[in-house]
Amino acid sequence: MKPRYDILIAGGGMVGLTTACLLSRDPAVRVTLVDAGERTVFDPDSEISLRVSSIAPGSIRILDSAGAWEVIAGGRISPFRDMRVWDASGHHDGPEALSFDSAEFAVPQLGFIVENQLIQHALLDSLEDTDVDLRFGTEISAVSRQGHRFVIELDGAESLTPDLLIGADGARSFVRDCAGITARSWQHEQTAFVTSLDTQKHHRNTAWQRFLPSGPIGMLPLADGRISIVWSTTPEAAAAAFEMSDDALAEKLTAVSGGVLGHLTPAGARGTFPLISRHADAYVQDGLALVGDAAHSIHPLAGQGVNLGFADAAALATVVREALVNGENPGDLPALRKYERARKGANRTMLHFMDALNRLFSNEFRAVSRMRGFGMYLFNNSGPILQHAVQTALGMR
C-alpha cells in the first residue's frame, strides 16, 4: 500500500488556496490549510472591492487547472485588450509611448482585472468536492523544527507534524521567520493610494499607466465601467489624497492622470499601503517551501505580484507530483530544491527589473527624462525584443 503524505498550507489567500486546489486531487496527499482570518465571503451584488488584481493569460491556465476559472469567468471581470504606458513629459499617443495590443500577440486579451475576493471565492468553491481540511479562524501559534520536519502548534492546543509545510502566509510570513529564513527588503520611499473612479471618457478596456517623477499611476478598467487606480507616490502625497474632499481628489487625480480619461470623479472607498519589496534568501528547507509573498513581494507597477505567486503554486505542485510518482517524500530537500531552482531566479529577475524601472521613471532630471523617452521609443519599435518581454510578462513563455 502506497503511503500518504501530509501537507499543511499556512495561509488562505489567493496563492495558498491555489496551491491547495492543485494538490487536492492527488490521493497520495492529505492537505490541511490553516488561516487565522475568517473564510472569504463574496457578495456579487456588493460594490466592486477595492483590492483587484491583473490576471495574465499564464495565470488563467493555472486557475483553470485549479478548477476555479469557470466561476471567475462567470463573474464581474473586465478584460483589457490594450495597454498604454507613457512618461509624464510626453503624451499617451506620442511616438515614445508604449502601446501593447492583444492582437499583436495573437491573444483575445492581455488579461483580466478581477476582484481578489472573487478569485478566493472561486478557489474555495473548487475545494468543496475535495477532502482538503480547511481551518479558517485558526492561528498558528508556534513553528519549530523536529529533525527533518516542522511541528506546527495551532491555537496553542493542537500540534501537527506534516511531511511538507508550505508557507503562503504573506509578506510578513510567520512561517518564514520561525524557520529562520532571512529576507532582503528595500523601501521604495513610496506609498500606494488606491480607489475607484468614474470617468468622463470610457476606459475602452485599456490599462493605462503614466510615470510621474514621484512614481507611476496605473488606471485599470473595471467591469462596471469605472476604473481602479493605483497611484504610487510619496507617503505625504498619499496621506493627503486619502484625506481630501471628493472635489479636491477629483481635480488632483484628473491632473496626475494626464486627463487621458477626462474628468475623474471619486466613486468608491480609499486605501493606502506602503511599498516594500522583499526576497527570501531561501525558498526551501527540509520539510518546508515558501510561495507567493512569503517568498517575494514586488512593486505593483506592472501588476506582476499575484501572477508570480500563481506560478510558484503551479511549480511546487508539479514538483510534489513528480516526487510522488518517483516514490519520494515530497517534503525531502532534494525534491524541493527543484522548485527553488524553477522559481527563485525568475522571481529575482522580475523583482529587480520592476525596481529598476520604477527608479528610472521616478526621476526628475531632464537628461534622464530625454534618455528614457528615447529608450521607450526604441523599445516600442524593437520587434522580437518587445514580443519576448510582453510574452514573458503574460506568462506565455
C-alpha positions as CSV (number, residue, x, y, z in Angstrom):
1,M,0.0,0.0,0.0
2,K,1.4,3.4,-1.0
3,P,2.0,5.9,1.8
4,R,0.0,9.1,2.1
5,Y,1.8,12.3,2.9
6,D,0.6,15.2,5.0
7,I,0.9,18.7,3.6
8,L,0.0,21.8,5.7
9,I,-0.5,25.1,3.9
10,A,-0.2,28.2,6.1
11,G,-2.3,31.0,4.5
12,G,-5.7,31.0,2.8
13,G,-5.1,33.9,0.4
14,M,-5.2,33.5,-3.4
15,V,-1.8,31.7,-3.7
16,G,-2.4,29.4,-0.7
17,L,-5.8,28.4,-2.0
18,T,-4.5,27.8,-5.5
19,T,-1.8,25.6,-4.1
20,A,-4.4,23.6,-2.1
21,C,-6.5,23.2,-5.2
22,L,-3.6,22.0,-7.4
23,L,-2.6,19.4,-4.7
24,S,-6.1,18.4,-3.6
25,R,-6.9,15.8,-6.2
26,D,-3.9,13.6,-5.6
27,P,-4.9,10.7,-3.4
28,A,-1.3,10.3,-2.1
29,V,-1.5,13.5,-0.1
30,R,-3.7,14.8,2.7
31,V,-3.9,18.6,2.6
32,T,-4.7,20.9,5.6
33,L,-5.0,24.7,5.1
34,V,-4.8,27.0,8.1
35,D,-5.6,30.7,8.2
36,A,-6.1,33.0,11.2
37,G,-8.7,35.1,9.3
38,E,-12.3,34.3,8.5
39,R,-13.3,32.5,5.4
40,T,-13.8,34.9,2.4
41,V,-17.5,35.6,1.7
42,F,-18.1,37.1,-1.8
43,D,-21.3,39.1,-2.5
44,P,-21.8,39.6,-6.2
45,D,-24.3,42.3,-5.5
46,S,-22.0,44.4,-3.4
47,E,-19.8,47.2,-4.7
48,I,-16.7,46.1,-6.5
49,S,-13.9,45.6,-3.9
50,L,-11.0,48.0,-3.6
51,R,-8.5,45.2,-4.0
52,V,-8.3,43.9,-7.6
53,S,-5.6,42.0,-9.5
54,S,-4.5,41.9,-13.1
55,I,-4.6,38.3,-14.1
56,A,-2.3,37.3,-17.0
57,P,-3.1,34.5,-19.6
58,G,-0.5,32.2,-17.9
59,S,-2.3,32.6,-14.6
60,I,-5.6,31.9,-16.2
61,R,-4.3,28.5,-17.3
62,I,-3.2,27.8,-13.7
63,L,-6.5,28.9,-12.2
64,D,-8.3,26.7,-14.8
65,S,-6.2,23.7,-13.7
66,A,-7.2,24.6,-10.2
67,G,-10.8,24.3,-11.2
68,A,-11.6,28.0,-10.5
69,W,-11.5,29.9,-13.7
70,E,-15.0,28.9,-14.9
71,V,-16.5,30.5,-11.8
72,I,-14.3,33.6,-12.1
73,A,-15.1,34.0,-15.8
74,G,-18.8,34.0,-15.0
75,G,-18.4,36.8,-12.5
76,R,-17.8,40.5,-12.9
77,I,-14.4,40.7,-14.5
78,S,-13.1,43.2,-17.0
79,P,-10.8,42.2,-19.9
80,F,-8.2,44.6,-21.1
81,R,-7.1,44.3,-24.7
82,D,-4.7,47.3,-24.8
83,M,-2.1,48.8,-22.6
84,R,-0.7,52.3,-22.8
85,V,2.5,53.3,-20.9
86,W,3.9,56.8,-21.1
87,D,6.1,59.3,-19.3
88,A,4.6,62.5,-17.8
89,S,7.0,64.5,-20.0
90,G,5.3,63.1,-23.1
91,H,1.8,62.1,-24.4
92,H,-0.1,58.8,-24.3
93,D,-0.3,58.8,-28.1
94,G,3.2,60.1,-28.7
95,P,5.9,58.2,-30.5
96,E,7.8,57.5,-27.3
97,A,4.7,56.0,-25.6
98,L,4.5,52.2,-25.3
99,S,1.4,50.5,-26.7
100,F,0.6,46.8,-26.3
101,D,-2.4,45.5,-28.3
102,S,-3.6,41.9,-27.7
103,A,-4.0,41.4,-31.5
104,E,-0.2,41.8,-31.9
105,F,0.3,38.9,-29.6
106,A,-2.5,36.7,-31.0
107,V,-4.5,36.6,-27.8
108,P,-8.1,37.8,-27.3
109,Q,-7.0,40.0,-24.4
110,L,-3.8,40.8,-22.4
111,G,-5.5,39.9,-19.2
112,F,-8.4,40.5,-16.9
113,I,-9.0,42.8,-13.9
114,V,-10.5,40.6,-11.2
115,E,-11.5,41.2,-7.6
116,N,-9.3,39.3,-5.2
117,Q,-12.4,38.2,-3.3
118,L,-13.9,36.7,-6.4
119,I,-10.7,34.7,-7.0
120,Q,-10.8,33.4,-3.4
121,H,-14.5,32.6,-3.7
122,A,-13.9,30.5,-6.9
123,L,-11.0,28.7,-5.4
124,L,-13.0,27.8,-2.3
125,D,-15.8,26.6,-4.5
126,S,-13.4,24.4,-6.3
127,L,-12.3,22.8,-2.9
128,E,-15.9,22.0,-2.0
129,D,-15.7,18.5,-3.5
130,T,-12.3,17.6,-2.1
131,D,-11.1,16.3,1.3
132,V,-8.9,19.3,2.0
133,D,-9.2,20.2,5.6
134,L,-9.9,24.0,5.7
135,R,-9.3,25.6,9.0
136,F,-10.1,29.3,8.9
137,G,-10.2,31.3,12.1
138,T,-7.3,29.1,13.4
139,E,-4.0,30.7,14.3
140,I,-0.6,29.1,14.1
141,S,0.9,29.9,17.5
142,A,4.4,28.3,17.0
143,V,6.5,26.6,14.4
144,S,9.6,24.6,15.4
145,R,11.9,22.1,13.8
146,Q,12.0,18.5,14.9
147,G,14.5,16.5,12.9
148,H,13.7,16.8,9.2
149,R,10.2,18.1,9.7
150,F,8.4,21.0,11.4
151,V,6.0,20.9,14.3
152,I,3.1,23.4,14.0
153,E,1.1,24.3,17.0
154,L,-2.5,25.5,16.3
155,D,-4.1,28.0,18.8
156,G,-1.7,26.6,21.4
157,A,-3.9,23.5,21.7
158,E,-3.1,21.1,18.8
159,S,0.2,20.0,17.2
160,L,0.7,18.8,13.6
161,T,3.9,17.4,12.0
162,P,3.3,17.4,8.3
163,D,5.7,16.0,5.7
164,L,5.7,19.3,4.0
165,L,4.8,22.8,5.4
166,I,4.0,25.4,2.8
167,G,4.3,29.0,3.8
168,A,1.8,31.0,1.9
169,D,1.2,33.5,4.7
170,G,2.2,36.7,3.1
171,A,5.0,39.3,3.0
172,R,5.4,39.3,6.8
173,S,5.4,35.5,6.9
174,F,5.4,34.0,10.4
175,V,6.5,30.6,8.9
176,R,9.5,32.2,7.2
177,D,10.6,33.9,10.3
178,C,10.1,30.8,12.5
179,A,12.2,28.8,10.0
180,G,15.0,31.3,10.4
181,I,14.9,32.3,6.7
182,T,16.1,35.8,6.2
183,A,14.6,38.1,3.5
184,R,16.2,41.1,1.9
185,S,13.9,44.0,1.8
186,W,14.1,47.5,0.3
187,Q,11.9,50.5,0.7
188,H,10.7,52.3,-2.4
189,E,10.0,55.5,-0.4
190,Q,6.5,55.3,-1.9
191,T,3.0,54.6,-0.7
192,A,0.3,53.3,-2.9
193,F,-3.0,55.2,-2.9
194,V,-5.9,53.1,-4.3
195,T,-9.5,54.0,-5.1
196,S,-12.2,53.6,-7.7
197,L,-13.3,56.4,-10.0
198,D,-16.0,57.3,-12.6
199,T,-14.5,58.6,-15.8
200,Q,-15.7,61.2,-18.3
201,K,-14.4,59.0,-21.2
202,H,-14.9,55.3,-21.3
203,H,-11.8,53.3,-20.4
204,R,-12.0,51.3,-23.7
205,N,-10.9,48.1,-21.9
206,T,-7.4,49.6,-21.8
207,A,-5.0,49.6,-18.9
208,W,-3.2,52.9,-18.6
209,Q,0.0,53.8,-16.8
210,R,1.6,57.2,-16.6
211,F,5.0,57.7,-15.0
212,L,5.4,60.7,-12.8
213,P,8.6,61.9,-11.0
214,S,7.1,60.7,-7.7
215,G,6.1,57.3,-9.1
216,P,3.6,55.7,-11.6
217,I,-0.2,56.0,-11.6
218,G,-2.0,52.9,-13.0
219,M,-5.6,53.0,-14.2
220,L,-7.3,49.7,-14.6
221,P,-10.7,49.0,-16.3
222,L,-13.5,47.6,-14.1
223,A,-16.5,45.6,-15.2
224,D,-19.0,48.3,-14.2
225,G,-17.3,51.0,-16.3
226,R,-15.3,52.6,-13.5
227,I,-11.6,52.4,-13.2
228,S,-9.4,51.3,-10.3
229,I,-6.3,53.5,-9.7
230,V,-3.1,52.6,-8.0
231,W,-1.0,55.7,-7.6
232,S,2.5,55.1,-6.2
233,T,3.6,58.4,-4.8
234,T,5.3,59.9,-1.8
235,P,3.9,58.9,1.6
236,E,2.9,62.6,2.2
237,A,1.0,62.8,-1.1
238,A,-0.8,59.5,-0.5
239,A,-1.8,60.6,3.0
240,A,-3.0,63.9,1.7
241,A,-5.1,62.2,-1.1
242,F,-6.7,59.9,1.5
243,E,-7.9,63.0,3.5
244,M,-9.0,65.1,0.5
245,S,-12.6,66.1,-0.2
246,D,-14.1,64.4,-3.3
247,D,-13.9,67.6,-5.3
248,A,-10.2,68.1,-4.4
249,L,-9.4,64.5,-5.1
250,A,-11.1,64.6,-8.4
251,E,-9.0,67.6,-9.5
252,K,-5.8,66.0,-8.2
253,L,-6.3,62.7,-9.9
254,T,-7.5,64.2,-13.2
255,A,-4.3,66.2,-13.2
256,V,-1.9,63.4,-12.4
257,S,-3.5,61.0,-14.9
258,G,-2.8,63.5,-17.6
259,G,-6.5,63.8,-18.4
260,V,-6.4,60.7,-20.6
261,L,-9.9,59.6,-19.5
262,G,-11.2,63.1,-19.0
263,H,-12.5,64.4,-15.6
264,L,-12.3,61.7,-12.9
265,T,-14.8,61.5,-10.1
266,P,-14.2,59.6,-6.8
267,A,-16.7,56.7,-6.6
268,G,-15.5,54.3,-4.0
269,A,-13.6,53.6,-0.9
270,R,-10.0,54.7,-0.5
271,G,-6.9,52.9,0.9
272,T,-3.2,53.3,1.2
273,F,-0.3,50.8,1.8
274,P,3.5,51.3,1.9
275,L,5.5,49.8,-0.9
276,I,8.3,47.4,0.1
277,S,10.0,44.8,-2.0
278,R,11.3,41.6,-0.3
279,H,13.0,38.5,-1.5
280,A,13.7,35.5,0.7
281,D,17.3,34.2,0.7
282,A,16.0,30.7,0.5
283,Y,12.6,29.3,-0.8
284,V,13.0,25.8,0.8
285,Q,14.3,23.8,3.7
286,D,13.9,20.2,4.5
287,G,10.1,19.9,5.0
288,L,9.4,23.5,4.0
289,A,8.6,25.6,0.9
290,L,7.6,29.3,0.6
291,V,5.3,30.5,-2.1
292,G,3.9,33.9,-3.1
293,D,4.5,37.0,-1.0
294,A,6.1,34.8,1.7
295,A,9.0,34.2,-0.8
296,H,8.9,37.6,-2.6
297,S,6.9,40.8,-2.8
298,I,7.2,43.2,-5.7
299,H,6.4,46.8,-6.7
300,P,2.8,46.9,-8.2
301,L,3.7,49.0,-11.2
302,A,3.3,46.1,-13.7
303,G,0.7,44.0,-11.7
304,Q,3.0,41.0,-11.6
305,G,2.7,40.1,-7.9
306,V,0.0,37.6,-7.7
307,N,0.9,36.2,-11.1
308,L,4.3,35.3,-9.8
309,G,2.6,33.7,-6.8
310,F,0.3,31.6,-9.1
311,A,3.4,30.4,-11.0
312,D,5.0,29.4,-7.7
313,A,2.0,27.3,-6.8
314,A,2.0,25.6,-10.1
315,A,5.7,24.9,-10.0
316,L,5.6,23.5,-6.4
317,A,2.6,21.3,-7.3
318,T,4.5,19.9,-10.2
319,V,7.5,19.1,-8.0
320,V,5.3,17.4,-5.4
321,R,3.6,15.3,-8.1
322,E,6.9,14.2,-9.6
323,A,8.2,13.2,-6.2
324,L,5.1,11.1,-5.6
325,V,5.4,9.4,-9.0
326,N,9.1,8.6,-8.2
327,G,8.2,7.2,-4.8
328,E,9.9,10.0,-2.9
329,N,8.7,12.1,0.0
330,P,7.6,15.5,-1.3
331,G,9.0,17.2,1.8
332,D,12.5,16.0,1.3
333,L,15.0,18.7,0.4
334,P,16.3,17.2,-2.9
335,A,12.8,17.3,-4.3
336,L,12.1,20.8,-3.0
337,R,15.3,22.1,-4.5
338,K,13.8,21.6,-7.9
339,Y,11.0,24.0,-7.0
340,E,13.6,26.6,-5.8
341,R,15.6,26.3,-9.0
342,A,12.5,26.7,-11.1
343,R,11.2,29.9,-9.4
344,K,13.9,31.8,-7.4
345,G,15.9,33.1,-10.4
346,A,12.9,34.1,-12.4
347,N,11.3,35.9,-9.5
348,R,14.6,37.7,-8.6
349,T,14.9,38.9,-12.2
350,M,11.4,40.3,-12.2
351,L,11.8,42.0,-8.8
352,H,15.0,43.8,-9.8
353,F,13.6,44.7,-13.2
354,M,10.5,46.3,-11.6
355,D,12.7,48.1,-9.1
356,A,15.0,49.4,-11.8
357,L,12.0,50.5,-14.0
358,N,10.5,52.4,-11.0
359,R,13.8,54.1,-10.2
360,L,14.4,55.1,-13.8
361,F,11.0,56.7,-14.3
362,S,10.7,58.2,-10.8
363,N,13.4,60.7,-11.7
364,E,13.1,64.5,-12.4
365,F,16.5,65.0,-14.1
366,R,15.9,66.4,-17.6
367,A,18.7,64.4,-19.2
368,V,17.3,61.2,-17.8
369,S,13.8,62.1,-19.0
370,R,15.1,62.6,-22.5
371,M,17.0,59.3,-22.4
372,R,14.1,57.3,-21.1
373,G,11.8,58.8,-23.7
374,F,14.2,57.8,-26.5
375,G,14.6,54.3,-24.8
376,M,10.8,53.8,-24.8
377,Y,10.7,54.8,-28.5
378,L,13.3,52.2,-29.3
379,F,11.7,49.5,-27.2
380,N,8.3,50.2,-28.8
381,N,9.9,49.5,-32.2
382,S,12.1,46.6,-31.2
383,G,10.0,43.9,-32.7
384,P,11.2,40.5,-31.3
385,I,12.5,42.1,-28.1
386,L,9.2,43.7,-27.4
387,Q,7.4,40.4,-28.2
388,H,9.6,38.4,-25.9
389,A,9.2,40.9,-23.0
390,V,5.4,41.0,-23.2
391,Q,5.0,37.3,-23.6
392,T,7.1,36.7,-20.5
393,A,5.0,39.2,-18.5
394,L,1.9,37.5,-19.7
395,G,3.1,34.1,-18.6
396,M,3.2,32.8,-22.2
397,R,6.8,31.7,-22.0
